[in-house]
Amino acid sequence: MAKERFSEADEKTAGAMVHAPEVMIRPASAAVRGVALVLHGGRANSFEPVRSRHLSPARMIPFARLLSVWGSPAGLETWNLRNRVRGWNGEEMSPLHDARWALERIHDRHPDVPVYLLGHSMGGLTALCTADDPQVRAVVALAPWVDSTTPVQQVAGRRVLIVHGDRDRWTSPRQSQRYAQRIQHIADDVRYVTMTGAGHFMLSKLPLWHELSASYLLDSFARDTGAPVNPRHLRRAADVLAQPSPLGGTL
């Protein structure tokens, strides 16, 4: 089936929005049982429009592609969000508007299916902050931009995987691990994995970042829905879930 693309601007009067979030949908090849929403990173402060050529959204395309390849036959539809602007922008929290808009569109199309969030850096923070959406069941946050002020109640009852490279100099592995500790008794299940030798942009061990993210979300998808996910695609998740210390995994 062909990919679909649309933006919030399509819903407004012509010219009403200067910049608008946009999603690209990779459809399921079977009846839709769940939806994955992929969220990209950005900057602390910037109202510059996000373009497809920017590295932050481009970086997440292979993640969305693998989720679709592995999940589509089992009924997983994959949505890849491109934000309006590049920055978080303080109290405006620009990406949250965009993610909430995408989630509302998912509700409109698939009101009864579980949703799975995958985000990198600022997108990881966005995923954690929007996990309170009633259809969200699990979150994967890669090198998330979190600190002691990041709220925790949004992940109540959700499954959460946080993966951070131990050589990251852009966002803090220590803060990520502390966040994982803070949500241990709030989330349904929490896993923290250190990607050894890896930095913020996931260039080291890139296939492992891709495979672990897809495997964990597909494991949650299969648990929630009984979807017939190929067992080979669940092996990375099984390795993490089998580690004796939930917050001490290493790859």
Phi, psi and omega in degrees: 000149184284147174290153181236144179226135174205163183227167177296332179298332179296340183265354185251167172298141182309128178084000184286334181240127177289313177231146182218145173292152182223143175240147168244128184254127170259109188288157173284149177267002174230177177304135186290121176251344182193165180227134172256134178244123185254129188237132184263171180273189182184219184233163177297314183220119174185130174255016174292135179299145175281131178246155181297335181283345181292145186292326184300308177290324180297327182298332185269352181299315178297328176296314179296321181297316181293319176304318181292315181299316182281326188262335184304315181298337180265000177102020177264124174263139185244124179250129179248115185266135169247122185291164175294307185231167191277340188258160170286315170067051171055228184294342177291328178046058188308316183295336180294322176301315184293317180294320178296321177299314180298319179296322176297321178293323175297317178302318182298318185274324187223072189293343187242013183252152177289154181237144183233128185253137176227122180218150178245135174059243176300327176293330175294317175299316179299317179299315180295324182283339180254009181291349178284355174304135188297340180268349182286132179244332183208154182225136166244121179245117182259122181045051187291151179270084183236161174208192185292345180266353181296126183294153184244336187295338181298334183265009180303127178077004179260160170267136186227130171241125175244128179236129182219135176285141183282356176250019180290127178245005180257315173237162194263117173300324180296317178295323178297317180292322177295321177298317178301320177295321181294330185261005184305322184259012179247312180285161177292320177203140181230133175230136175238128182236128173270123176268102188291136178077008185252144177259193188293325188268009168063024180288327175278132180062035185304314179301327180291320175302313181299309188291320180295317180300310181295318183297316182295314179293323178291327174298314177297317178301314180294320178297318185287324192243345187074015181300142184279068178288137178302124182304332179299330183278356181257001187293320179299317178297318180299322179298317181290316182293338180274349182293138188295330180251112183303329182254012184237022180289146176223146176221000000 
